[in-house]
Amino acid sequence: MNKETKLTKEWIDCLFNSGEYTCMGSRYENKTFPVSKIAESQEYVSINPMKKGTTRKGINVIRFSNFLFEMDTHSQREQADLIKRSKIPYSAVINSASKSLHFIIALEEDLGERSLYTAYFKAIRDGLLKYGADIDVACKDPGRFTRGPWGVNTKDELVEKKPNVHDRVQ
């Protein structure tokens, strides 16, 4: 197994369970695929598993366990520094290939329902605000897209060379 394949498998295993489906595609066109297909994704991947045969609407999320936080109003260096200062344990960081870094927190346990997911998102966001992190409120969507581990930006912008994967947060 080469290094790229190993990192991709670690990224997938960090966010998803075997046999789950999630949405992949462009920003506006998306449908579900088995998470094993993420390795082939060249653009966007939803951060939580979805019902097979659906789109990335929040009502289609089947497990509420991954959060995405991004801050478009700060430089990428400032974003990394803010997260580091906050000491929040994140599971992965993905370069959006634009102006932001996507920090993903992957929980070991499913929160069970969207209202609890929303409450946790708000609490984490409020905590990050104390460090000056201006988190995009659209990230509260559990069906939010991030780049796949080796996604290519079709807008000819900066592309991250490798994903940074940590462990699920307990």
C-alpha positions as CSV (number, residue, x, y, z in Angstrom):
1,M,0.0,0.0,0.0
2,N,1.5,3.3,-1.0
3,K,1.6,6.4,1.2
4,E,-1.2,8.2,-0.6
5,T,-3.5,5.1,-0.4
6,K,-2.7,4.7,3.3
7,L,-3.4,8.3,4.1
8,T,-6.7,8.2,2.2
9,K,-7.8,5.1,4.1
10,E,-6.9,6.7,7.4
11,W,-9.0,9.8,6.4
12,I,-12.0,7.7,5.4
13,D,-11.7,5.5,8.5
14,C,-11.5,8.6,10.8
15,L,-14.8,10.0,9.5
16,F,-16.9,7.0,8.4
17,N,-17.7,3.4,9.3
18,S,-17.4,0.6,6.7
19,G,-20.4,0.2,4.5
20,E,-21.7,3.8,5.0
21,Y,-22.6,6.2,2.2
22,T,-21.9,9.8,1.8
23,C,-22.5,12.5,-0.8
24,M,-19.8,13.4,-3.3
25,G,-19.7,15.7,-6.3
26,S,-19.4,19.3,-7.3
27,R,-20.8,22.0,-5.1
28,Y,-24.3,21.8,-6.7
29,E,-24.5,18.3,-8.1
30,N,-24.2,15.5,-5.6
31,K,-25.4,12.1,-4.9
32,T,-24.5,9.3,-2.5
33,F,-21.7,6.8,-3.0
34,P,-20.2,4.2,-0.8
35,V,-17.5,5.8,1.4
36,S,-15.0,3.4,-0.2
37,K,-15.3,5.6,-3.4
38,I,-14.0,8.7,-1.6
39,A,-10.5,7.7,-2.8
40,E,-11.7,8.4,-6.3
41,S,-13.4,11.7,-5.5
42,Q,-11.9,14.7,-7.2
43,E,-14.0,17.4,-5.6
44,Y,-16.3,17.4,-2.5
45,V,-17.3,15.0,0.2
46,S,-20.0,15.4,2.8
47,I,-18.6,15.2,6.3
48,N,-21.3,12.9,7.7
49,P,-22.8,9.6,6.4
50,M,-26.0,9.9,4.4
51,K,-28.9,7.7,3.4
52,K,-28.2,5.8,0.3
53,G,-29.8,7.3,-2.8
54,T,-30.2,10.8,-1.4
55,T,-28.5,14.2,-1.5
56,R,-26.5,16.1,1.1
57,K,-29.5,17.8,2.8
58,G,-29.3,17.6,6.6
59,I,-32.4,15.5,6.8
60,N,-30.5,12.7,5.0
61,V,-27.7,12.4,7.6
62,I,-27.8,9.1,9.3
63,R,-25.0,9.6,11.9
64,F,-24.2,13.0,13.6
65,S,-20.6,12.6,14.6
66,N,-18.4,14.9,12.4
67,F,-18.1,18.7,12.7
68,L,-16.5,21.0,10.2
69,F,-15.2,24.4,11.2
70,E,-13.8,27.0,8.7
71,M,-12.9,30.7,8.9
72,D,-12.8,32.5,5.6
73,T,-12.1,35.9,7.3
74,H,-8.6,34.9,8.4
75,S,-5.5,33.9,6.4
76,Q,-4.7,30.2,6.5
77,R,-1.7,30.8,8.8
78,E,-4.0,32.8,11.2
79,Q,-6.6,30.0,11.1
80,A,-4.0,27.4,12.0
81,D,-2.7,29.6,14.8
82,L,-6.2,30.2,16.2
83,I,-7.0,26.5,16.3
84,K,-3.6,25.7,17.9
85,R,-4.1,28.4,20.6
86,S,-7.6,27.1,21.4
87,K,-6.1,23.5,21.9
88,I,-9.3,22.1,20.4
89,P,-8.6,18.4,19.4
90,Y,-9.4,18.2,15.7
91,S,-9.3,14.9,13.7
92,A,-8.3,16.2,10.3
93,V,-7.5,19.5,8.5
94,I,-8.1,19.9,4.8
95,N,-6.9,22.8,2.6
96,S,-10.1,24.0,0.8
97,A,-7.8,24.9,-2.0
98,S,-9.1,28.4,-1.7
99,K,-8.8,30.7,1.3
100,S,-9.7,28.4,4.2
101,L,-8.6,25.4,6.1
102,H,-11.4,22.9,7.1
103,F,-10.9,21.6,10.6
104,I,-12.9,18.4,11.2
105,I,-13.7,17.0,14.6
106,A,-14.7,13.3,14.4
107,L,-16.4,11.9,17.5
108,E,-16.2,8.3,18.5
109,E,-19.9,8.2,19.3
110,D,-22.9,9.3,17.2
111,L,-24.8,12.2,18.9
112,G,-28.1,10.6,17.8
113,E,-30.1,13.6,16.7
114,R,-29.7,16.9,14.9
115,S,-30.8,19.0,17.8
116,L,-27.9,17.7,19.9
117,Y,-25.5,18.0,17.0
118,T,-26.6,21.7,16.6
119,A,-26.1,22.3,20.4
120,Y,-22.6,20.8,20.3
121,F,-21.7,22.8,17.2
122,K,-22.8,26.1,18.9
123,A,-20.9,25.3,22.0
124,I,-17.7,24.5,20.1
125,R,-18.1,27.6,17.9
126,D,-18.7,29.8,21.0
127,G,-15.5,28.4,22.5
128,L,-13.5,29.1,19.4
129,L,-14.9,32.6,19.2
130,K,-13.2,33.3,22.5
131,Y,-9.9,32.9,20.7
132,G,-10.9,35.1,17.9
133,A,-11.9,32.4,15.4
134,D,-14.7,33.8,13.2
135,I,-16.3,30.4,12.3
136,D,-18.6,30.4,9.2
137,V,-22.1,29.7,10.5
138,A,-22.9,27.6,7.4
139,C,-20.7,24.9,9.0
140,K,-23.6,24.1,11.3
141,D,-25.0,22.0,8.5
142,P,-24.2,18.3,9.2
143,G,-24.3,17.6,5.4
144,R,-21.6,20.3,4.8
145,F,-19.0,19.5,2.0
146,T,-15.2,19.5,2.4
147,R,-12.6,18.4,-0.1
148,G,-11.9,14.8,-0.5
149,P,-8.4,13.8,0.8
150,W,-6.9,14.3,-2.7
151,G,-9.6,16.5,-4.2
152,V,-8.5,18.8,-7.1
153,N,-9.8,22.3,-7.2
154,T,-11.2,22.9,-10.6
155,K,-10.8,26.7,-10.2
156,D,-7.0,26.6,-10.6
157,E,-6.4,27.6,-7.0
158,L,-3.8,26.4,-4.5
159,V,-4.1,22.6,-3.8
160,E,-3.0,20.9,-0.6
161,K,-0.4,18.1,-1.2
162,K,-1.5,15.7,1.5
163,P,-4.3,15.4,4.1
164,N,-3.5,15.7,7.8
165,V,-5.4,13.0,9.7
166,H,-5.5,12.6,13.4
167,D,-7.8,10.3,15.5
168,R,-11.5,10.5,16.4
169,V,-12.1,12.5,19.5
170,Q,-13.3,10.5,22.5
